[in-house]
Each structure stands twice: as C-alpha cells, then as structure tokens.
Amino acid sequence: MADAARLLVILALHLVLTGLPILAAMLLAADAGVRRTPLLLAIGMAASGLVAIVAFWAFYAAPLLGRSFGYLVILGSLVAVAACWRRGKIDRGLLGELAVPLALWALGSAFIVYLGFLHGGTGDPLGLSTTRFSTQLPSDNVMPSWFADWFFHNGHRGTPPVFPGDWLASDRPPLQVGYQLAERGFGWDATGLRGQVIGIVVQQFWVLGMWALLLAAGIGRRARGLTMAALLVSNVVIVHGFYVWPKLLPAAFLLAAAAVIVGSGWRELRFDPRAGALLGALVALALLAHGATRRATVS
C-alpha cells in the first residue's frame, strides 16, 4: 500500500508538471481563435517538446539557469491558464473536447505505471523494466537518467562520462533528457523511480497524437474509443511504454504532425506560415527524441 500511494503521488506530480505547458499552450491558442481540436493538441505537444529542449540547453549553459527555467515554465503556465480561464473566451464545448484526450493520457500513464509495478520493483525501476514485459532488453532505458543526472550537476563543465557500452551523450538525441531536467528541480530520488515515471508519462504522448489524428481523419467516437483501447493494451504500447527508451515519444510527435495535414482544414492551413512552423517543430522534436525518425520521414 505504501508503494502504491507513493507511486500515485509521484505520478500525479509529474502528470501536472508535464501537462501544464501543454494545457497553457492549447488554451492560449484557443483564446487566440484556434478552434480545431487536432490542431490545438498538436500545438500543445509542440510547446511541451520545446520546453523540454530549451530546458536541456538551459542546464547545459548553467545548472542554476536550468532550474530557474523549470520553475518559470510552471509559474508561467499557471498564469496563462488562469488568464485564459478568467477571460472566458473559450467555448465550453471545446474545453470538453480537449479534456477527453488529456484524461486518456493521464489514465493511460496510470495504467502502464501500475501494471508495470504490479508485483513491486520500485527500488530498481529501470532494471525491472528491462525484463518486466519482455526477455532481457539492453540498458538503453537508463541513458536518459544517466545523462540527465550529469547535466543537472555539471552543465557544460567538463565532458559527460561514457555510458557503459561506449555510448556518448552525443550518440542519443536529447529530448527525453530535457524532459527529466525540466522537472528535476521539483524533487528527485536515488532509485530512478521519478525518471522512470517521467519516461512513462512522455511515452504516453502517443495518446494525444493518435487522438488528434483520428479526430482529423473524421473517425467516429465509438471507433476512436475502440482504437485507443486496442492500442493501450497492445504489446507495443505496454513494452515500450514501460521500458522507457524513447520509441513512442517520436511516434507521438509524428502522429501530431500527421494530424495537422489530415482533413479538410489543411486546405487553409497549407498557406499559413505558422502551420509550416508547427509542422517543422513537430518533426524536429521527433528527430530530437530518436534518430530513427529520419527513416519514417524519408519513407
């Protein structure tokens, strides 16, 4: 029971910390007149990824700057959400449409967290995840926490240590490291549990990306629900959602990019440079999550 309660607190904290910039960006865009739910979800995801990558470079410049940036992001997000809510310009129906995928993302994260730790293992979460839903997997899932720990304490001073297996910090894209750094100032632990939970939370961004794509494609409510349920219990989502090397994270950004260009709304958006910037940001963030993204974008 103690482990379950602790997991709930940690999960709730990092859902809030990760979700606030997404919510703030979506509400600001809706306040500015954007009304397409898929587009708002794509904007929220792009904002989240940009926060993470800026956090990475802020910590690289100076750990104090990075921690300050993390606090300012949360404070700024709260102020933006409060301001948009106070102005009351956003239709309640649109708010309800946005609440559904956000709730599914939170529930999907909780499902993976509690399924993964069903038999314990919070003392060595990163080690557990290499065998929990598969045969022995490599230690790739440890790399984001390994390098985040170094950058959190050292910034750009010196050279990051070589990860066992001769992996350098430059060998892996930095986005998941950035997500950990952005939230690390709000408390940490020596076991890697918080890094594991953050990894699960960001891997579950596929929920937002897929929901945006299904909506943009005009898929009905029942079919959307069945699709999301089938994916959530699929082997791909369970294995790669708990074993937190960044595989689902780039897929989420590519799904969001696809949602921008699918549907009748693209006929208008394709002439808007802001839509081009959004697409470019989503694809760039997918590349910053995993280099294999280039194969998907080229094909």
Summary of the structure (lengths in Angstrom):
residues: 299
radius of gyration: 18.6
end to end distance: 47.9
largest distance: 55.0
contacts: 990
relative contact order: 0.15
helix: 74%
strand: 1%
